[in-house]
Amino acid sequence: MRRSTLFVVCMASAVGFGLFQLKYEVMKLENQHKHVRRSIKNTHEAISILNAEWSHLTSPDRLQKLVEKHLEIESVSGSQMISLRNVPVHSYPDETATMQNRFALDQLVSAVLTDNDILPEDDGHDE
């Protein structure tokens, strides 16, 4: 046998072995790909189920029924709300700071309630 023939046979064998290895590597990667796709599909299904469950659990009607069943609370009526100005002031050592804090809190509550259109517009008359 000539050297060139031996070289060609060796090269053909090496290429054949390489293709054989490549084929099995591709098959292995395809199986991994199928596994990942199946895992992604299962995860999407689980997310869909969890979203549906979350929608059910947080539905306002269901929450209202649970509140009525388990909590002994009633809705707050407008007649139950008073201004902080009507709350009696207790004597504290630093009364100036207390009054400033109370005034700031009263302004904040008034601003929030006015923003939410809960209180009627102030007509400029004090109580």
PyMOL commands that set and color helices and strands:
alter all, ss='L'
color gray80, all
select helices_A, chain A and resi 3-57+60-70+78-80+84-86+95-115
alter helices_A, ss='H'
color red, helices_A
deselect
rebuild
show_as cartoon
